[in-house]
Structures are given as structure tokens and as C-alpha cells.
Amino acid sequence: MKRILIVGAGRSSYDLITFLASFDNGKAFRILLADKSVESLETFKNVFENVETLQIDLNNGSLPEGHIKESDMVISMLPAF
């Protein structure tokens, strides 16, 4: 099972997360979803068994390097700054 790290769980990422989490009946990918909003993270965690969540505010720190190294793919769904 491939591991995908998705940074950003806002409105624009909903379709992507839903598609990847549902692909092959949820058996193709393990998803780590990182966002600062606990509410956004809970939306996906409660629906998909293959979605793990990480609450983090990137304005006050950085994404732990270990999560990036452990991932087969990293997708940023953050807004442009």
C-alpha cells in the first residue's frame, strides 16, 4: 500500500482526498492528512479508515521531516502565499 501525504484539508482538497481514499475500495493508498483545522481533519478521519490525520500549523513551524521521508508522494493543497 502506497503512502500519500496531503498537506491541506480545505474545500479545494475535498474531491482529491475523497477520490484517493476511496480508490480500489480504500486498499490502494494510506493517506496522512495534515492541516491546522481539527474540524477539517475529523471530517475525513471519521469517514475513511485509511486516512490518518496530523494537526499542525505550518505558520508556526514546519512539517516533521520523518512524515515526508516515509511518504511515497507528497501533495500540497495549501493556498498560494
C-alpha positions as CSV (number, residue, x, y, z in Angstrom):
1,M,0.0,0.0,0.0
2,K,1.4,3.4,-1.0
3,R,1.5,6.2,1.5
4,I,0.4,9.7,0.4
5,L,0.9,12.8,2.5
6,I,-1.6,15.5,1.7
7,V,-0.9,18.9,3.3
8,G,-4.1,21.0,3.5
9,A,-7.7,19.7,4.1
10,G,-9.7,22.7,2.9
11,R,-12.5,22.9,0.5
12,S,-10.3,22.6,-2.6
13,S,-8.9,19.3,-1.4
14,Y,-12.1,17.5,-0.7
15,D,-12.5,15.8,-4.1
16,L,-8.9,14.7,-4.2
17,I,-8.9,13.2,-0.7
18,T,-12.2,11.5,-1.3
19,F,-11.0,10.0,-4.6
20,L,-7.7,8.8,-3.3
21,A,-9.2,7.4,0.0
22,S,-11.9,5.6,-2.0
23,F,-9.7,4.3,-4.8
24,D,-9.7,0.5,-5.0
25,N,-12.1,0.4,-2.1
26,G,-9.6,2.1,0.1
27,K,-6.9,-0.6,-0.4
28,A,-4.6,1.3,-2.7
29,F,-3.4,4.2,-0.5
30,R,-2.7,5.0,3.1
31,I,-3.2,8.8,3.5
32,L,-1.7,11.1,6.1
33,L,-3.7,14.3,6.0
34,A,-2.0,17.4,7.6
35,D,-3.9,20.6,8.4
36,K,-4.3,23.1,11.2
37,S,-8.1,22.7,11.4
38,V,-9.1,19.9,13.7
39,E,-12.7,20.1,12.2
40,S,-11.4,19.6,8.7
41,L,-9.3,16.6,9.7
42,E,-12.1,15.0,11.6
43,T,-14.4,15.1,8.5
44,F,-12.1,12.7,6.7
45,K,-10.8,10.6,9.7
46,N,-14.4,9.7,10.6
47,V,-15.3,8.6,7.1
48,F,-12.3,6.8,5.8
49,E,-10.4,4.0,7.5
50,N,-7.2,4.6,5.5
51,V,-6.9,8.3,6.5
52,E,-4.7,9.3,9.4
53,T,-4.5,12.9,10.5
54,L,-1.9,15.3,11.8
55,Q,-2.9,18.6,13.3
56,I,-0.2,21.2,12.5
57,D,0.1,24.9,11.9
58,L,2.8,25.5,9.3
59,N,2.8,29.2,10.1
60,N,4.3,28.4,13.5
61,G,6.6,25.5,12.5
62,S,7.4,23.0,9.8
63,L,6.1,19.6,8.8
64,P,8.2,16.9,10.6
65,E,10.7,15.6,8.1
66,G,10.0,12.0,9.0
67,H,6.5,12.2,7.6
68,I,7.9,13.4,4.3
69,K,10.5,10.7,4.1
70,E,8.0,7.9,4.9
71,S,5.7,9.0,2.1
72,D,5.7,7.8,-1.5
73,M,4.1,11.0,-2.6
74,V,3.6,14.4,-1.1
75,I,0.7,16.7,-2.3
76,S,0.4,20.3,-1.2
77,M,-3.2,21.6,-1.3
78,L,-2.3,24.8,0.5
79,P,-3.3,28.1,-0.9
80,A,-0.6,30.2,-2.6
81,F,1.0,32.7,-0.2
